Amino acid sequence: MKIFKNLAAVLVVALFVSGCASVKTDKWQNCAMAGAAIGGAAGGLGDDHDRSDLIVSAIGGAVIGGTICALMAEEVAAPAPEKDTDGDGVVDSLDQCPNTPAGAKVDSKGCALDSDGDGVPDYKDECPDSAPGAVVNELGCAIPLVLKGVNFHFDSAVLTDEAKQVLVQVADNYKAYHSHVALLIGGHTDSKGPAEYNLNLSQRRAEAVRAFLIAEGCDESKLTAAGYGEEKPFADNATKEGRALNRRVELTVK
């Protein structure tokens, strides 16, 4: 009977003291420990207690405290997921480019990918395979390099002496620093004369530059010639100055 009395005392004390009002945040293990401590103390009340009373009361307090917490505990709400404002799959707290356009592929930092490393992100790069080191425009396409001073004798594909001097320097620099880069040699004319004739003339001029560079030791497998005639004017063909600018040879990284 003494044991049952102790358990009854434990139950009463546990109900009022075990901290059930705070079970929202406490774990049931804490309640069980508190119940065991209180139960042990309750088991020690009175003059007729012994060691068995303390043990039984502690066990009973633990069971009662843990059970009360388990029954009365409220489920703690899971924390709200972090926001991903631009919807790129990288949460705002880690996103270093928080305003990425919808649909753009991004890296682990939330910034748009730039596969060819030209400074223009893939989602607006019209030339996504630009060669390393190529200077590009806002569309990600290589900007042609106009070979200033590379001119031809009138109505022909014969290089002037000045043009040859310029091309010698071009060849030397190319061999020394850019021999791994594939180049497109583009020939252009002004709009005077038949379009078909100008197209043929520009092709022959581009091929003349290619042949000269190869003769100077450049790798022919890296050089391609193309004539565009009057199709891509650089300036206004209505003026003498404009036509002079349109008669040109350009190098473009392929």
BAZA-202881 format. One record per residue: residue number from 1; z, y negated, x of N, C-alpha, C, CB in turn. Coordinates in steps of 0.02 Angstrom, whole numbers, plus 50000, padded with zeros to 5 digits. Glycine has a CB too. Layout:
NUM,Z,Y,X,Z,Y,X,Z,Y,X,Z,Y,X
...
! end
This chain:
1,50000,50060,50041,50000,50000,50000,50000,49937,50043,50061,50000,49953
2,50034,49942,50100,50040,49884,50144,49971,49861,50167,50083,49901,50204
3,49926,49908,50180,49859,49891,50202,49821,49855,50148,49821,49954,50223
4,49827,49879,50086,49791,49847,50031,49816,49777,50018,49797,49889,49967
5,49882,49768,50028,49910,49702,50020,49881,49655,50073,49987,49704,50025
6,49877,49681,50133,49849,49639,50187,49777,49620,50173,49854,49676,50255
7,49738,49669,50150,49668,49655,50134,49662,49604,50078,49631,49719,50114
8,49706,49609,50030,49706,49560,49975,49720,49491,50002,49756,49578,49921
9,49768,49488,50048,49785,49423,50078,49726,49396,50118,49848,49429,50123
10,49694,49442,50154,49636,49423,50194,49582,49394,50149,49609,49483,50233
11,49567,49426,50094,49515,49404,50048,49529,49334,50023,49509,49452,49989
12,49591,49322,50003,49610,49256,49977,49601,49203,50031,49682,49256,49952
13,49627,49217,50091,49622,49169,50145,49549,49157,50165,49663,49193,50206
14,49509,49212,50169,49439,49206,50191,49400,49163,50142,49407,49275,50196
15,49413,49172,50077,49376,49133,50028,49387,49059,50036,49396,49155,49959
16,49446,49040,50056,49462,48968,50059,49453,48939,50129,49532,48957,50036
17,49454,48981,50180,49455,48953,50247,49395,48971,50290,49517,48977,50282
18,49355,49022,50272,49303,49047,50317,49243,49000,50325,49278,49113,50293
19,49242,48944,50291,49189,48894,50302,49126,48908,50264,49173,48890,50374
20,49131,48936,50204,49070,48953,50167,49032,48891,50145,49088,48996,50107
21,49067,48836,50143,49033,48775,50122,48981,48753,50173,49084,48720,50111
22,48987,48778,50233,48941,48757,50286,48892,48811,50306,48979,48735,50347
23,48882,48860,50262,48839,48917,50281,48766,48898,50284,48849,48973,50233
24,48748,48838,50264,48678,48818,50271,48656,48820,50343,48668,48748,50242
25,48702,48800,50387,48684,48795,50457,48715,48849,50501,48702,48728,50484
26,48772,48879,50478,48805,48930,50519,48772,48997,50510,48879,48935,50501
27,48771,49036,50563,48746,49104,50559,48800,49149,50530,48724,49129,50629
28,48778,49206,50501,48828,49250,50471,48875,49278,50524,48793,49307,50433
29,48850,49285,50587,48895,49310,50639,48955,49264,50649,48856,49318,50706
30,48943,49200,50645,48998,49152,50653,49049,49160,50597,48972,49081,50654
31,49023,49171,50537,49068,49181,50480,49110,49244,50490,49028,49185,50414
32,49078,49297,50515,49113,49359,50526,49168,49350,50578,49064,49415,50548
33,49154,49313,50631,49204,49302,50683,49262,49260,50655,49172,49266,50743
34,49244,49209,50616,49298,49169,50586,49340,49212,50539,49268,49109,50548
35,49306,49254,50500,49343,49298,50454,49388,49346,50491,49295,49336,50410
36,49364,49372,50549,49404,49419,50588,49467,49384,50614,49363,49448,50646
37,49458,49323,50639,49515,49287,50665,49567,49272,50611,49492,49221,50697
38,49540,49250,50553,49586,49234,50498,49619,49298,50471,49548,49198,50441
39,49577,49351,50468,49605,49415,50444,49659,49441,50489,49550,49467,50438
40,49647,49435,50554,49699,49457,50602,49763,49418,50593,49674,49449,50673
41,49756,49353,50584,49816,49311,50574,49852,49330,50510,49797,49237,50573
42,49812,49342,50458,49843,49361,50394,49878,49428,50400,49791,49364,50338
43,49849,49473,50439,49880,49539,50447,49945,49535,50483,49833,49586,50484
44,49956,49482,50520,50018,49475,50558,50073,49441,50519,50005,49436,50621
45,50059,49421,50457,50110,49388,50417,50164,49437,50395,50078,49355,50355
46,50222,49415,50390,50277,49458,50366,50314,49492,50422,50251,49510,50318
47,50369,49524,50404,50412,49556,50454,50393,49628,50468,50483,49553,50432
48,50354,49658,50423,50341,49730,50430,50272,49744,50459,50347,49763,50362
49,50241,49696,50495,50174,49708,50521,50178,49750,50584,50137,49642,50535
50,50123,49784,50600,50117,49821,50662,50045,49815,50687,50136,49896,50652
51,50028,49849,50742,49961,49843,50773,49906,49864,50724,49957,49887,50836
52,49919,49918,50685,49867,49941,50639,49852,49888,50587,49889,50006,50604
53,49902,49848,50568,49891,49795,50519,49843,49743,50548,49958,49762,50499
54,49854,49726,50611,49811,49675,50642,49738,49698,50645,49836,49659,50712
55,49728,49762,50665,49660,49789,50673,49625,49791,50606,49661,49859,50704
56,49659,49821,50556,49629,49828,50489,49613,49760,50460,49676,49868,50442
57,49660,49713,50468,49650,49646,50440,49591,49610,50474,49713,49605,50447
58,49586,49619,50541,49531,49588,50577,49464,49615,50554,49538,49598,50651
59,49460,49682,50547,49398,49714,50524,49382,49691,50453,49402,49791,50527
60,49431,49692,50412,49420,49671,50343,49397,49598,50339,49482,49680,50302
61,49429,49554,50380,49409,49484,50379,49338,49475,50402,49455,49444,50423
62,49317,49513,50454,49248,49508,50478,49199,49528,50425,49239,49552,50540
63,49214,49584,50390,49168,49609,50338,49164,49558,50281,49191,49677,50311
64,49222,49533,50260,49223,49487,50203,49189,49421,50222,49295,49474,50181
65,49205,49394,50282,49175,49331,50303,49099,49336,50309,49204,49308,50368
66,49077,49391,50341,49005,49400,50349,48969,49409,50283,48991,49459,50393
67,49002,49447,50237,48972,49460,50171,48967,49396,50131,49012,49512,50132
68,49019,49355,50133,49018,49293,50095,48962,49247,50120,49086,49256,50101
69,48955,49242,50186,48902,49200,50214,48833,49226,50194,48908,49197,50290
70,48825,49293,50198,48760,49323,50183,48741,49310,50110,48761,49398,50196
71,48791,49313,50065,48777,49304,49994,48764,49231,49977,48834,49330,49953
72,48798,49186,50011,48795,49116,49991,48748,49074,50035,48863,49086,49994
73,48725,49103,50090,48682,49065,50136,48617,49046,50102,48668,49105,50200
74,48595,48986,50115,48530,48963,50091,48480,48969,50147,48534,48890,50065
75,48420,48987,50129,48367,48996,50179,48350,48928,50210,48304,49029,50147
76,48351,48924,50277,48335,48863,50311,48259,48853,50311,48363,48864,50384
77,48236,48795,50288,48165,48783,50283,48133,48781,50353,48151,48716,50247
78,48074,48812,50357,48038,48812,50421,48014,48741,50437,47977,48861,50419
79,48014,48723,50501,47992,48655,50518,47919,48644,50499,48000,48642,50594
80,47903,48584,50477,47835,48569,50456,47787,48574,50516,47831,48497,50425
81,47727,48602,50506,47680,48609,50562,47659,48540,50588,47617,48648,50540
82,47645,48537,50654,47624,48474,50684,47556,48453,50657,47623,48480,50760
83,47547,48388,50653,47484,48361,50627,47428,48367,50679,47493,48288,50606
84,47368,48375,50653,47307,48375,50693,47259,48327,50658,47275,48448,50702
85,47269,48263,50670,47236,48211,50631,47160,48217,50632,47256,48144,50656
86,47131,48231,50691,47058,48233,50694,47030,48303,50682,47034,48209,50761
87,47074,48352,50668,47051,48419,50650,47013,48456,50703,47009,48415,50590
88,47029,48443,50767,46993,48476,50821,47028,48539,50847,46982,48428,50877
89,47084,48557,50816,47121,48616,50837,47175,48603,50888,47073,48665,50864
90,47183,48540,50909,47235,48521,50957,47283,48473,50922,47204,48488,51022
91,47347,48491,50918,47394,48449,50881,47401,48381,50913,47463,48484,50878
92,47420,48332,50873,47422,48263,50896,47465,48252,50958,47446,48218,50840
93,47521,48288,50962,47566,48278,51019,47535,48298,51085,47630,48316,51008
94,47483,48340,51084,47449,48363,51145,47379,48335,51152,47447,48439,51145
95,47356,48299,51100,47287,48276,51098,47280,48210,51136,47264,48267,51025
96,47242,48212,51192,47231,48152,51232,47171,48112,51208,47222,48172,51305
97,47134,48142,51161,47077,48107,51130,47083,48115,51055,47007,48135,51157
98,47128,48077,51023,47147,48089,50953,47095,48071,50901,47208,48052,50938
99,47039,48042,50921,46989,48022,50871,46922,48057,50882,46979,47947,50874
100,46925,48120,50903,46864,48159,50914,46825,48166,50848,46880,48228,50944
101,46759,48154,50849,46719,48161,50787,46722,48232,50760,46646,48142,50800
102,46717,48238,50695,46720,48303,50662,46665,48349,50688,46714,48296,50586
103,46684,48411,50704,46635,48461,50727,46624,48462,50802,46571,48448,50694
104,46648,48413,50838,46638,48412,50911,46682,48464,50944,46654,48341,50939
105,46653,48502,50990,46692,48551,51028,46734,48515,51080,46645,48604,51061
106,46797,48537,51086,46844,48503,51131,46876,48552,51179,46898,48467,51091
107,46907,48524,51232,46944,48564,51280,47017,48569,51258,46938,48535,51351
108,47059,48596,51301,47129,48606,51284,47167,48541,51275,47163,48648,51337
109,47139,48486,51299,47171,48420,51292,47146,48383,51231,47158,48378,51354
110,47100,48415,51193,47075,48383,51133,47018,48334,51145,47130,48348,51098
111,46989,48336,51205,46934,48291,51222,46867,48328,51217,46943,48261,51292
112,46816,48292,51194,46750,48322,51185,46723,48351,51250,46701,48271,51157
113,46692,48410,51245,46664,48443,51304,46604,48404,51332,46643,48514,51287
114,46597,48405,51398,46540,48376,51432,46516,48428,51481,46559,48307,51468
115,46477,48475,51456,46459,48535,51494,46423,48520,51559,46416,48580,51452
116,46379,48469,51559,46342,48455,51621,46374,48401,51663,46271,48435,51604
117,46432,48376,51642,46470,48329,51682,46436,48263,51696,46487,48361,51746
118,46393,48240,51649,46357,48178,51660,46391,48117,51629,46287,48184,51633
119,46449,48128,51599,46485,48073,51568,46469,48062,51495,46472,48011,51605
120,46422,48101,51469,46403,48096,51398,46426,48160,51363,46326,48084,51389
121,46471,48156,51314,46496,48217,51282,46441,48257,51248,46550,48199,51231
122,46451,48322,51246,46399,48367,51220,46375,48349,51150,46425,48437,51220
123,46420,48324,51107,46400,48313,51037,46348,48258,51029,46462,48296,50996
124,46339,48215,51080,46287,48165,51076,46240,48166,51137,46317,48096,51068
125,46241,48221,51174,46199,48228,51233,46132,48259,51214,46235,48271,51287
126,46079,48220,51219,46012,48244,51202,45982,48286,51258,45966,48186,51186
127,46013,48283,51317,45989,48322,51375,46050,48356,51405,45952,48276,51428
128,46075,48410,51373,46139,48441,51392,46138,48479,51458,46161,48487,51339
129,46080,48484,51490,46076,48521,51553,46055,48476,51611,46027,48579,51546
130,46078,48414,51611,46060,48369,51665,46086,48397,51732,46090,48298,51653
131,46046,48387,51783,46065,48412,51850,46126,48375,51876,46006,48405,51899
132,46168,48409,51916,46227,48376,51945,46208,48313,51984,46264,48424,51991
133,46243,48259,51972,46230,48197,52007,46177,48153,51976,46210,48213,52076
134,46143,48177,51924,46090,48137,51893,46120,48076,51858,46050,48180,51843
135,46087,48019,51866,46107,47959,51830,46074,47961,51762,46088,47893,51869
136,46114,47955,51709,46086,47964,51642,46096,47902,51599,46119,48024,51607
137,46059,47899,51544,46067,47844,51496,46118,47863,51443,45999,47826,51463
138,46124,47823,51391,46175,47835,51340,46162,47899,51300,46179,47777,51293
139,46102,47926,51304,46087,47988,51269,46099,48049,51313,46014,47988,51246
140,46119,48038,51376,46132,48093,51421,46071,48119,51458,46162,48149,51384
141,46016,48080,51455,45954,48100,51489,45946,48061,51554,45893,48089,51443
142,45917,48095,51604,45910,48065,51670,45867,48002,51668,45880,48115,51718
143,45890,47950,51703,45852,47888,51707,45802,47894,51765,45900,47826,51718
144,45738,47884,51751,45688,47890,51804,45699,47837,51858,45618,47884,51776
145,45685,47856,51920,45689,47810,51976,45617,47787,51992,45722,47844,52038
146,45605,47722,51982,45539,47695,51997,45531,47687,52072,45528,47626,51960
147,45479,47716,52098,45465,47711,52171,45430,47645,52185,45422,47771,52196
148,45470,47594,52194,45442,47528,52208,45404,47528,52275,45497,47474,52208
149,45345,47498,52273,45305,47495,52333,45255,47551,52339,45348,47496,52393
150,45261,47601,52294,45213,47657,52295,45154,47638,52250,45247,47725,52271
151,45101,47613,52282,45042,47590,52246,44980,47627,52272,45033,47513,52252
152,44925,47616,52237,44862,47651,52254,44806,47600,52259,44845,47706,52201
153,44755,47621,52295,44696,47579,52297,44665,47576,52228,44644,47606,52350
154,44629,47522,52215,44603,47508,52148,44565,47568,52119,44558,47447,52149
155,44585,47585,52057,44550,47636,52018,44544,47702,52055,44481,47611,51998
156,44598,47720,52092,44595,47784,52129,44666,47812,52135,44564,47773,52200
157,44670,47872,52164,44734,47905,52177,44749,47906,52251,44734,47976,52149
158,44719,47859,52288,44729,47855,52360,44788,47807,52374,44664,47830,52396
159,44839,47833,52409,44898,47793,52424,44883,47738,52474,44953,47838,52451
160,44914,47681,52464,44909,47627,52513,44954,47642,52573,44929,47558,52481
161,44943,47606,52627,44985,47617,52686,45058,47601,52672,44959,47574,52745
162,45069,47548,52633,45138,47531,52615,45170,47588,52575,45139,47465,52573
163,45131,47617,52529,45157,47672,52488,45177,47731,52533,45104,47695,52437
164,45138,47745,52584,45154,47801,52628,45219,47789,52666,45096,47812,52678
165,45230,47727,52687,45292,47711,52722,45353,47721,52677,45290,47638,52748
166,45345,47701,52614,45399,47710,52566,45413,47785,52555,45383,47676,52499
167,45360,47823,52548,45367,47895,52533,45396,47934,52592,45300,47924,52513
168,45384,47910,52653,45414,47943,52711,45490,47938,52707,45389,47911,52777
169,45515,47880,52689,45588,47871,52681,45615,47913,52623,45604,47797,52670
170,45576,47915,52569,45596,47956,52511,45602,48029,52531,45546,47948,52453
171,45552,48053,52568,45552,48123,52589,45611,48138,52635,45487,48140,52625
172,45625,48094,52683,45680,48104,52729,45747,48108,52692,45681,48048,52783
173,45758,48062,52646,45821,48061,52608,45827,48123,52564,45826,47998,52565
174,45771,48143,52535,45772,48201,52491,45789,48264,52531,45703,48210,52456
175,45759,48273,52588,45772,48332,52629,45844,48333,52654,45723,48335,52687
176,45870,48274,52670,45937,48270,52700,45993,48279,52648,45945,48204,52734
177,45982,48254,52588,46038,48252,52541,46026,48285,52473,46056,48181,52529
178,45963,48295,52454,45950,48318,52386,45900,48375,52382,45925,48260,52344
179,45893,48412,52435,45841,48464,52437,45851,48518,52384,45839,48496,52505
180,45911,48524,52356,45924,48575,52304,45904,48551,52235,45998,48594,52305
181,45887,48487,52229,45873,48457,52163,45798,48463,52148,45895,48384,52161
182,45783,48485,52087,45713,48488,52064,45693,48419,52037,45703,48543,52011
183,45634,48395,52057,45612,48328,52037,45547,48332,51998,45603,48284,52098
184,45542,48286,51949,45480,48277,51912,45450,48211,51936,45491,48276,51834
185,45388,48214,51960,45352,48154,51983,45306,48132,51926,45312,48168,52049
186,45322,48075,51897,45283,48051,51840,45238,47993,51857,45330,48031,51784
187,45173,48000,51840,45125,47946,51852,45111,47908,51788,45059,47975,51880
188,45106,47841,51793,45095,47798,51735,45042,47745,51751,45161,47765,51712
189,45006,47723,51700,44957,47670,51708,44969,47615,51656,44885,47699,51700
190,44930,47561,51663,44932,47511,51610,44883,47532,51554,44914,47439,51637
191,44872,47487,51507,44831,47506,51449,44758,47486,51456,44859,47474,51387
192,44737,47460,51512,44667,47441,51521,44625,47503,51532,44659,47391,51580
193,44569,47507,51498,44526,47565,51504,44541,47617,51451,44533,47594,51573
194,44498,47669,51446,44507,47722,51397,44572,47762,51409,44447,47770,51398
195,44607,47779,51357,44671,47815,51362,44663,47881,51399,44700,47827,51293
196,44609,47918,51383,44598,47983,51415,44587,47975,51490,44538,48019,51383
197,44550,47924,51509,44538,47911,51580,44604,47894,51615,44486,47854,51589
198,44644,47852,51584,44708,47833,51613,44755,47893,51620,44741,47779,51570
199,44752,47937,51572,44795,47997,51576,44775,48039,51636,44789,48038,51511
200,44711,48047,51647,44687,48086,51704,44704,48052,51769,44611,48097,51699
201,44696,47986,51772,44711,47948,51832,44785,47953,51850,44691,47874,51823
202,44829,47949,51800,44901,47953,51813,44920,48023,51838,44941,47937,51749
203,44885,48074,51814,44899,48142,51838,44880,48149,51911,44862,48194,51795
204,44822,48122,51929,44799,48127,51998,44845,48087,52045,44727,48101,52004
205,44871,48032,52023,44916,47992,52064,44983,48028,52073,44927,47923,52032
206,45007,48058,52021,45070,48096,52027,45061,48154,52075,45093,48121,51958
207,45004,48187,52072,44990,48243,52117,44982,48219,52189,44928,48281,52094
208,44956,48159,52198,44948,48132,52266,45017,48119,52298,44907,48066,52264
209,45063,48094,52258,45131,48083,52284,45164,48150,52300,45174,48044,52232
210,45156,48199,52256,45185,48266,52268,45157,48295,52333,45170,48313,52208
211,45092,48291,52342,45060,48319,52402,45087,48285,52465,44984,48312,52398
212,45097,48220,52462,45122,48184,52520,45193,48207,52537,45121,48108,52507
213,45236,48213,52487,45305,48235,52499,45307,48306,52528,45345,48232,52434
214,45263,48349,52503,45261,48417,52530,45238,48416,52603,45213,48461,52487
215,45189,48374,52617,45165,48368,52686,45220,48342,52733,45105,48321,52689
216,45269,48306,52704,45325,48281,52744,45383,48331,52748,45351,48216,52714
217,45372,48391,52721,45422,48444,52729,45466,48458,52669,45465,48427,52785
218,45451,48427,52612,45491,48440,52552,45470,48506,52521,45483,48383,52500
219,45516,48540,52488,45504,48605,52457,45458,48597,52396,45571,48639,52437
220,45398,48625,52400,45351,48617,52345,45374,48649,52280,45284,48646,52365
221,45418,48701,52285,45442,48733,52224,45490,48689,52184,45477,48799,52242
222,45514,48636,52216,45560,48590,52183,45525,48529,52154,45613,48568,52231
223,45460,48522,52166,45424,48462,52145,45371,48478,52093,45392,48428,52206
224,45372,48439,52039,45323,48448,51985,45291,48380,51971,45356,48477,51920
225,45225,48380,51962,45189,48317,51948,45166,48317,51875,45128,48309,51995
226,45171,48258,51843,45149,48251,51774,45122,48181,51764,45207,48266,51724
227,45064,48175,51730,45035,48110,51715,45045,48092,51642,44960,48110,51732
228,45063,48030,51629,45076,48007,51560,45029,47952,51538,45148,47984,51554
229,44985,47931,51583,44938,47879,51564,44973,47816,51542,44892,47904,51510
230,44951,47790,51486,44980,47728,51459,45031,47741,51404,44924,47683,51432
231,45052,47803,51396,45095,47823,51340,45165,47795,51344,45098,47898,51336
232,45191,47781,51404,45260,47759,51412,45263,47694,51451,45302,47813,51447
233,45242,47639,51419,45243,47574,51454,45314,47553,51470,45209,47521,51411
234,45321,47522,51528,45386,47497,51551,45393,47423,51532,45394,47506,51627
235,45336,47389,51527,45336,47318,51511,45277,47303,51464,45330,47275,51576
236,45268,47240,51449,45216,47219,51402,45147,47220,51435,45232,47148,51375
237,45102,47259,51407,45035,47264,51435,44993,47202,51421,45000,47326,51408
238,45020,47155,51382,44982,47095,51365,44981,47045,51423,45010,47062,51303
239,45024,47055,51471,45027,47008,51528,45009,47044,51592,45098,46977,51534
240,44986,47003,51641,44968,47031,51706,45029,47061,51740,44937,46977,51751
241,45086,47026,51735,45148,47051,51765,45171,47116,51733,45203,46998,51760
242,45164,47119,51667,45184,47179,51632,45141,47239,51650,45180,47168,51557
243,45076,47228,51655,45031,47283,51674,45046,47308,51744,44957,47260,51669
244,45064,47262,51789,45081,47282,51857,45143,47327,51858,45093,47219,51902
245,45191,47311,51816,45252,47352,51812,45237,47421,51781,45306,47317,51771
246,45189,47423,51736,45173,47487,51703,45135,47534,51749,45132,47474,51640
247,45101,47508,51799,45067,47551,51847,45120,47572,51898,45006,47514,51882
248,45146,47631,51889,45204,47652,51928,45207,47727,51936,45269,47627,51897
249,45249,47749,51983,45266,47819,51992,45341,47825,51989,45238,47849,52059
250,45366,47874,51952,45438,47881,51944,45461,47952,51966,45457,47868,51870
251,45523,47954,51989,45554,48019,52003,45610,48030,51952,45583,48022,52077
252,45611,48089,51922,45662,48106,51874,45692,48174,51893,45634,48107,51801
253,45758,48178,51891,45791,48242,51904,45778,48288,51845,45867,48233,51917
254,45752,48347,51859,45737,48394,51804,45800,48429,51780,45685,48447,51828
! end
